[in-house]
Amino acid sequence: MKALVHHRAGRHMLRLDTAPDPRPGPAQALIRVVAFSFNFGEVAFRTPELPDGTIPGWDAAGVVVTPAADGSGPPAGTRVVTFGWSGAWAELRAADTGELAVVPDGVDLGAVAALPVAGITAMQAVRRLGSLLGKRVLVTGASGGVGRFAVQLANLAGAEVVASVGSPERGEGLLEIGAAEVVVGPQAMTGRVDGVVDNVGGQQLADAYQRLTSGGVIAAVGMASKEPTTIDFEQARINHDRGRIETFNITVPLGGDLRFLVRLAEQGRLEIPVGWRGDWNSYQDAVGQLLSRKVAGKAVLDVRSA
Ligand SMILES: NC(=O)c1ccc[n+]([C@@H]2O[C@H](COP(=O)([O-])OP(=O)(O)OC[C@H]3O[C@@H](n4cnc5c(N)ncnc54)[C@H](OP(=O)(O)O)[C@@H]3O)[C@@H](O)[C@H]2O)c1
């Protein structure tokens, strides 16, 4: 089969190549991939030490070719969206049946390929903030994949959402999907927030901490800035700041949460933010745009038409 593989000497350490077909385990379905999406982490933080030829990729949507041998999961011909820690960027993928959701006919397989990691991260991070009815929540990196999902899900959970972005242009479309306010960096906001989903780290995390109410929570999701964070806790003590910062990692298996998000998308209550879409032969353009902060939301690559 054809696959987008890790290749240290390739541009962005990638190359379109041939690779052996995957051999599914007993609780895995074989999927013919229609589309996959790129996540910042798997593009920006992929270790060079990975053996050449390894197929990376977390998120892929497609159609079941061979159902799981143990009887779990959907039958052949079912449209599904899948997650796994590797193997998504290929024509065929072996997917754990606990890490997939059936996709109804009305939902586009390309768009839904953008859901798994970014959507579930946003959902689980928002959930980590506790009950949000009538609360105020800040989302940093709100222009990105996790950010655009987090804005919508925090709004759906009853919060007033402040969306923080790098420039006014990067904030386009955020009011329409549920932000009450868009600011350029946490420093530009007024007042305090009860919860934060932080995707950026560095100075933005330090600034967000200063804006937290006592008892508020920050879910520290990511470090898109690639900057470490310095927080002046002495100053925080003087200010009587008593909020807490929790490191966040996505929890798997995520099939149950994925089914919930697919249902929201089907009902038109969750917009899947696809900011770049194209043929997978154009993967270099997609990576370049994502890393240079030009994608509003997610980058989706079409492997073949549904
Ligand atoms: N812990 C977990 O389980 C988990 C799961 C998923 C993702 N993550 C992490 O969460 C972060 C966000 O992921 P994502 O998929 O939403 O990424 P993304 O789509 O690339 O969005 C990241 C956003 O961060 C902002 N940013 C600020 N400084 C940046 C810089 N120097 N380079 C790039 N972006 C910068 C950008 O917004 P502006 O251009 O508006 O500033 C960008 O839209 C990443 O660090 C990712 O690794 C963690």
The ligand as a Gaussian input file, in Angstrom:
#p B3LYP/6-31G(d) Opt

LIG

0 1
 N       -1.617000      16.795000      26.306000
 C       -2.292000      16.229000      25.310000
 O       -2.851000      15.143000      25.450000
 C       -2.380000      16.964000      24.005000
 C       -3.292000      16.557000      23.038000
 C       -3.396000      17.297000      21.861000
 C       -2.586000      18.414000      21.659000
 N       -1.678000      18.750000      22.606000
 C       -0.834000      19.946000      22.442000
 O       -1.696000      21.067000      22.473000
 C       -1.149000      22.118000      21.674000
 C       -2.194000      22.569000      20.665000
 O       -2.424000      21.528000      19.732000
 P       -3.229000      21.813000      18.398000
 O       -3.335000      20.526000      17.691000
 O       -4.431000      22.605000      18.687000
 O       -2.178000      22.750000      17.614000
 P       -2.467000      23.889000      16.524000
 O       -3.697000      23.546000      15.765000
 O       -1.210000      24.092000      15.787000
 O       -2.793000      25.178000      17.401000
 C       -1.830000      25.712000      18.266000
 C       -2.085000      27.188000      18.422000
 O       -1.097000      27.705000      19.316000
 C       -0.771000      29.032000      18.971000
 N        0.676000      29.285000      19.044000
 C        1.266000      30.193000      19.827000
 N        2.585000      30.193000      19.657000
 C        2.842000      29.287000      18.707000
 C        4.033000      28.869000      18.075000
 N        5.227000      29.370000      18.394000
 N        3.935000      27.908000      17.124000
 C        2.739000      27.378000      16.805000
 N        1.563000      27.745000      17.382000
 C        1.632000      28.708000      18.318000
 C       -1.275000      29.265000      17.551000
 O       -2.248000      30.273000      17.652000
 P       -1.946000      31.776000      17.165000
 O       -1.332000      31.687000      15.814000
 O       -3.306000      32.399000      17.170000
 O       -1.039000      32.352000      18.195000
 C       -1.916000      27.956000      17.128000
 O       -3.182000      28.148000      16.520000
 C        0.121000      21.557000      21.042000
 O        1.229000      21.937000      21.826000
 C       -0.086000      20.059000      21.122000
 O        1.139000      19.359000      21.128000
 C       -1.567000      18.057000      23.769000

